[in-house]
Amino acid sequence: MIKLEDIAHLAGVSKSTVSLVLNNKPGVSQRKRKEILELIEKHQYQPLRKSKKNDFSLTQHTVRLLACNSLYTFTYNFQQLPYFNELINDFIVYAPKYSIELLINSISIDNVESELSALENNQASEAIILLGTDLPEATVETILNLHDNIIVIDSCFDHINNNFIAKNNFQGAYLATKYLIEQGHTYIGYAMSKQRIRNFQERQAGFKAALKKFHLNTEDYPKLIFPAHEIAPRPELLRPNQLPTAYFCDNDSIAISLIKTLQVSGFNVPEDISIIGFDNISESKVISPELTTIDIDRQFMVNKALEKVSNVISQANGQENNTQYRINAKLIKRNSVKQI
């Protein structure tokens, strides 16, 4: 009998991508969706049926995964961005484990109250998991006042008494920069996003903290500025006579763009310049050379959020304490950093 992983293998995708198609969820191109559906029909794949004892529908909770968008936000069209697409896939895959029916919505950051109210009136949720990546404090506070049970992920405001689950961006950037220094690099540049969201500000602070720790210049380091999500070479940004021996990048998309930029400009990575990214997106293993990067376990964050939201829903008497949880980073060593 053919299994879900067999369909995934035949289609050249992950199991979570097949799950998206089976559940008619966004995040898969029309071409790939059609290919997967044809494979499912051809091989007569049937999802495993749960026994009545384990039928999640008996105790299923409705939880909304919510993003706020505008043309000017970092997470605009978030379902199509590599990191957030993988994040959504993980939520879809793991939600049944917690007996959660997941609603995935985005609303305009300019009409938060009216659009969220309309969503809740149409289909009420027991809790909301709010993607807080680039949301200002005022917007977060507004949304927190619109629903009793909200968990904010990928952001944290220390002074707000609410549940937050965030990446330790400072520690991750510090770890990356420390690794470059340990490999002998003392003239290190910073490839930064045009949009200075809170996560990137924390990463820049960690980068500078590592430079300071090892008595390197924390102000006059080389800087390059890239769009955060567009993977494309930009040779016009380079000043060949002012290039460092290594760059720390705000995220993997920027790191991949920088590798392509250097390659079309006649430089080799890592022989001439070492590159380190942040986020460990799938594309980091496809680029040549494969990208050394910082990983903050996305699936761990997803499970922490689902576990917390389940506890919040079950504690109707309000005994569940609010917590702020930061997930530390680990270094993924590949081929884009050279020891000098």
N, C-alpha and C positions, 0 to 999 in steps of 0.2 A: 504493500500500500504506500503510495507516494505521500511524503510529508511536506510540511510547510518549508522546511529548510531545503528540500529538493527543488521546490518551485523557485526559491530564492537563488539557488545555485544555477539553475537553468537560465534564469533571467539576468544573472550577474548583479544581483542586488542583495541587500541585507534582509533578514527575516522581518525586521520592523517595517521595511518598505512594502513587503507583501501584505503585512497586517494593515497598513494604511489603505491599500487597495481593497482588501476584503471588507474593511469597515467603512468604505466610501469616504475616506478622510482626505483632506488636502495634503499637498507636499510632494506629489509625484507628477511628473510631466505626463501630458496626454499620450505621448508616444509610448512611454514606458508602461503606463497604466494599461493601455491597449495590449501591449505585449504580454504582460502578466496575466491579464484576464484570458487571453487566448491560450496561454500555457495551462491555466487552471481548468479551462474547458477541455482542452486536448487530453490532459492526463486525468481528468475526472477527479480532481482533488476535492476532498470533503473535509472541512474543519472538524476537529475532534469535538464531539458533543460532551458537555459536562453532565455528570449524573445529577439527579435531583438534589442529592445531599450537598453538592458543591455548586449548585446553580446560583450564580451571583445575583440574578435578577430578584431573588427572594429578599435580599437585604441591600440592594444596590443604592448607593448615594449619588446624587447629582452634584458635580463640582464643575465650576466654570474656570477654564484657563483663559486669562484675559490679558490682552495687550492694548496699549493706547498708541494710536498712530496719528501722524500728520506727515505731510511732504517733507518736513524739516526735522523729523525725529530720526535718531540713529536706527531704530527698529522698524522704520517704515517698510511695509511689505515684508514683515518679519518672517512669514511662512516660507519665503523663497530664499532667505539668507542661510548659508551653509550651517553655521553654528545653531541657529534657532530652528532650522528645519530638523536637525538631528535631535534637538531638545524636545520638540513636539513629538517626534517619533518615539522617543523614550517614554514620554508621558502616556502615549496611546498604548504602548506595549505593557507598561507596568501598572496602569490604572486598574485593570481587572483583578490583580493580585490583592488590591485593597477594597474590592467590591465597589468600585467607583465608575459611574458613567460620566465620561468627560465631554463637556461642551467647550469648543474652541472658538473664541470670539475676539474681534478687535473693534475698538471704538475710537472715535475722534478725540484727541486730547483737548480739543476746543469745546466739546459737548459731552463731557464725561457724565454729568448728572442725568441728563435727559436720555442719552443712549444706553447707559447702564440700567436705568429704570425701565426702559422699553424692553431690554433683554430679559430682565427679571420678571416683568409682567407677562411676557410671552412664555417663558419657561423658568420658573424659580430655581435657584441653586441653593444647596445647603451650605456651601462655602465657595470662596473664590481664591484661586492661586493667581496672583497678580505678577506679571512680568515687569519688574521695576527697573530694568536695565538703564534706561535714560530718563526716567521720570523725575521731575523736580519735586522737592519736598512738599510744596503746596498741593500738587496734583495727588500725591500719595495720601496726604492727609484728607483731601476731599473724598477720595474713594473709600478710605477707611471709615468714614462717617456714613457711607451708603449701604453697608452690609455688616452684619455682626461677626461673621467668620471670614477673615481674610489672612492669607499667608503671602507675604511678599518674597519673591525669589530674585536672585541676581542683583540685589541692592540691599543696603542697610543704612538706616539713619539711627545712630546710637541713642538719641534722646527721645525717640518715639517708642512708646510702650505697645509694641505689637510683635507678631511673629515675623521674623526675617530669616531667610536662608540665603547666604551670599558666598561668593568666592573670596578667598583671601588674596586679592589682587596685589597688595603690597608685598606679601611674602613670596608670591610667585615671581614677580619682577625682580625682587632681591635675589632669589635663587638663580634666575637666569643670568643676571649680571655677574654674580659671584662666580658662576661656572665659566663665563667668558674670561674673567680675570684669572681664574685658576689655570686656564689654558694658555696663559701668557699674554693676553690682550690688555693693554693699558690705554689705548686710544680707541675708545668705544663710542659709536654713534647711536642715535635714537631715531628710528623711523616711526613717526607718530601719525595718528589719525587727524584729519582736519577737524572732526567733531570731538571736542574734549568732554566726553561724558564722564560721570563719576568714576566708573571702572578704570578708564584710561588715566585719569588724574591720580588714582591710587597706584597704578602701575608705574607712572612716571616718578612718583614719590619713592617707590621701592627701588627703582633704577638708580635714582640719585643717592639714596641711603647706602646702597652697595658701593657706589663710587666713593662716597665720603668715608666709609668704613676702611677702604683700602687706599685712602689718601690720594684719590684721583680728582681731577677738576669736575666739580658738580654744576658749573654754570656754562662753561665755554665748550661743551661737547658738540660734535657735528649733528645737525638735525635735518631730516628729510620729512616732508609732509605728503601723505597719500590719502586718497579716499579710503574709508574703512572697509568697504565691501567690494570694490571693483578690482578684480584680478587682471592686471594689464601692465605691460612695460611702460615706463615713463622715463626714457633716457634724458629728457630735457632737464630733469631734476638734478642730475649728477654734476658735480664739479670735480673732475678726475684728480686734480692736484690737491684736493682737500679730503680725500676719502680716508676713513679710519680703517683699522684692521678687522673690525667687527661691528655689527649692528644688533641692538635689541629692538624688536618690533612690537607695537601695541597689540597686534593680533596676527594670526596665520595668513589671512588674506593679504595684509600689507607685506608680510615676510615673503610670500610667494611672488607678489608684484615686484618686490625689490630684487629677488633672485632673477626674475625675467629681465628686469631693467639692467642689471649688471651684465647678464649674459649677452644681451643685444648690444651692449656697449663695449664688449670685448674682454670682460673680466670673468674669471672662473671662481665659482663658489664650491668649496671653501678655500681653494688654493690661494686666491688673492684676498678675498674678504669672507669672513665667517658671518652667518646669519642665524639668529634664534627667534622663534615666534612665540605665540601664546594662544592656547585654546585646544590644540591637538585635533583640528577638524580632519575629516577624511582626506581632503585634498593634500594634507601635509605628507601623506605617505605616497602620493602619486607624483609629485614634483620631483625633478632630478636636479640636484641631489635631494634625497628625502630629508625633510625638515626636522632639525632639532627644535624642540618646542617645550612649552610648559602645559601640563595637563592638570586640570582640576576636575576630578571625576564627576562627569555630568550625570551619569546614571545614579551615582550615590546621592547627588543633589536632588534628583527627581524622586528617588525613593524616600529621602528625608522629608521632602515636601508632602508627598502622598501619605506618609506615616503621620506627619504632624496634622494634616487636614483631617485624617480619619479620627485621630484623638480629639481634635477640637469638636468635630461633629458628635462624637459619642459622649462627650462631657457636657451634657445639656445644662448641668447645674453650675457651669462656669469654673470648675475646679482645675482645668488645664491651664498651667502657667504659660504666659507669653515667654518666648525665648528668642534670642538672637544667635544664630549659628553661622560660623564662618568655616568654610572647607579649605583646608590647606592644599598647596600645590605639590606636584612632583615633576621632576625633570625627565623628559623623554629624549634620550640621546640617539640621534640618527647620524646623518652624514654631512650636515651643513656647517659644522663647526670644526675648525682645525686647531691643533695645538701648535703654538709657535715658540 
